[in-house]
């Protein structure tokens, strides 16, 4: 039987999602918890990878297990066993071919910027004190819809077959002094969101123009795009599947 796990985590203390030698990861921590409580080796497959320090408000992973078990009871035991920065929301039985990575139809990320120094959110958002032209940043964000090839925002030497992504949503909102960028797409490239945000910040600082932004995307050259913003402001906020009710 295959099961999807709906979870969330604060990524501050982890070197990303994926298991790594000599470094704590979310995947490794979950594998240990499930293996102990189910009394058999469990290796979770995640819906994607998040980098060191990146958070997830909603993440999915899947695993296979032959014997029946009480789902609410296991969820309760996992949340008691796991560290305080990882939470399990639900375990969902799915069909045997279901795959958290390949079956996702839409992913949404948020990037949080604090416009004032907040000592209680230093690891949860990026403090940036310079004045930004939010309206111009939103104009630039809308230009993303004119393109599908986002190689200029991808890490170099990454092992992918295509740099094409379909953008569904991209906008900035100011809420109580917090600037939040929301972007949704069918898939994302490595470092893509942080590179887009860095380039849009350059727009907001009037360092580059809207025409420059279009030229950067069309160049397909990472060196032309802006800096990669710090990881701790980034959140994977939603993953959607056709066969799971959100």
N, C-alpha and C positions, 0 to 999 in steps of 0.2 A: 504494500500500500504506500502511495506517495502522499506526503503532507507538505503544505506550504506553511511557513512560519511568518507571521506579521510581527515586526519588532521595531524598536527605536534605540538609538544610543547617542551618548555624548562622546565624541571622538577624541577628546583632549588627551586621554591617557593611552591612546592606541596608535600604532603605526599603520593605520588604515584598516580596511576590511580583511584583506587577504592574509593567510598564514605566511609568516616570514621567519627565517632562522634567527634566533637570538633577539627577537623583538615581539612585544605583545601586540596581538591583533584581535579584532572583534570575532572573526571566524574561528580562530583557535580557542578563544574563551568559550564560545558557544559550543563548539565540538566537544570540549571537555565536559561542560554541564550536561549536555544531552547524553553523552556516553556514560557518565556516572549514573544518571537517573534512569536511563533505559537499560543499563547493565549490558551494553554491547557497544562496540566502536561505531560512532556516527560521524560522518563527514558531510557537512552542510555545503550546498551549492547556492551561492548568493546571486541576487538579481544583477549585481554589478560590483564594481570596486570603488571604494572611496579612499582618498589619499590620507596620509598622516594628518591628524587633527581635524578632519572633516566630520561633520555630524550627520545624523540621519533621523528625521522626524518620523519617517516611514520607510522601512526596508523589508524586503521579502527574501527568504531563503527556503530551500526545500531539502527533504531527506526521505529515504525509504525505510520502512520498518514493517516487519511481517506480523507481529502479534498485536492484537487490539489493546488499547489503553484508554484510560479516562482522561479526555482532553482538558477539562477545567482543572482537574487535580494536578496534571503534569504542568500546566501553565503556572499554577500556584507554587508548586515545588521549584520550578525553574526560577521564578522571580525571587524566591527565598534564597536559592543557591547562588545565582549570578551576582556579580558586583553591582553596586548601586547605579552605575552609569549605563547599564543595559537593561531594557525591559522587554518582555514578551507580551504582546497584546492578544494573540490568538494563534491557534494551530488549526489548519483547515484541510480536511481530506480533499484530494483532487484526483483527476484521472491519471493513469500510470505514465502517460507521455507528457504531462504538464511540466513546464520548465520555467523557473522564475526569471532566468536571463533572457531566453530566446522568445518567450511568449508575451513579454511586456509590450504593450501597445503605446504607452506614453509614460514619460518620466518628467518630473518637475523638480527644479532646484530653486533655492532662494539664496541670495547673498545679502548679508546684513552689514550695514555701515552705521556706526554711531557718529553723530555730528558733534557730540559733546563727550567729555571724559566721564565714563561711568565705571566706577570701580567694581561693580557687581556683574559686569558683562564683558570683562576683558578677554575671556576665553570663548565668548559666544558671539562676538561681533568685532569688526575692525573699526578702530577709532581713527577717523580721518577728519581733521579740523579745518581744512581748507574749504572755501565756499565752492559749491558745485552748481552748475547750470543744469538743473534737473529737467527742465523742458527740452533743452537741446539733447540731453542724454536720451530722453524718450524718443525724440525724433530719430536719433541714430539707431536706437533699438528697433524701430519699425523698419529700418533698411535691411535688417536681417531676413525679413520675409521675402526679399527679392532674390535670395540666394539659397543654394542647397549644399555647395561645396565649402566646407569650413576648415580646410587644411591650414589656413593661416593661424587658427586658434588651437591647433593640435600640438602636443608634444612631438618633437622630431624623433625619427627612428622608432615610431610606434608600429606595432604589427597589426595593421588593419587592412581589409580588402578595399575599403572605400572611405572617403572623407565626407560622403553625402549624409546630411541629416535634414529632416523636415521640422522646421520650427512652427509650433502651434501658438505660442504666447511669449511675449517679451516686453516687460514694462517695469518702470520704477515708480514707487510710491513712498511718500514721506508720512510716517506715523509716529507722533510723539517724539520727534527729534531723531527717529531711526529711519534710515533710508534703506528700503528693501527692493532688491531686484528679483523678479520672478521670471523664470524662463522654462518653457515646456517644449519637449521635442520627442520624436520617436526613438532617438538614440543620441548619445553624446560621445564625443571624442575625449581622450585623456587630456585633462587640464583645460578643456574647452571653456567651461563657464568662468573660471578664474581669469583666463586670458581675455574673454569678452568683456568682463567687468573692468579689468585694467585698461582696456582700450576705450571703453565708455567713460571711465574716469578722466582720461586724457581729453575726451570730447568736453566733458563738464568743466575742465580747467581751461578750455579754449586753446589747448596745445595743438589740437588737430581739428580739421573741419569735417563736415558731413561728406564732402567730396573725397577727403582723405580716407575716411572710414570705408567708403565703397571701394576705393583703390586698394586698401589693405586687404579686404576680403577677396577681391579679384586677383590679387598678387599670388595667393596661395603660399605665402612666405611668412613663417612664424616670426622672423626677425623684423618684419615690418609692423607687426601688431604690438599692442601695448604690453606692459609688465603683467605678471601673474600676481593677483592680489593674495594676501595671506589666507591660509587654509581655514583658520578658525572662524571665519565669517560665513563659510559655506555650509548649506544644509541640503541634503537630499530630502525633499518634503513629501513626495507622493510618487507611487508607481501604480499603474493601472493595467488590469487584465480583463479580457472580454468575459471570462467565466467566473470572476469574483466580484461580488457586489461590494461597492466601496461604501 
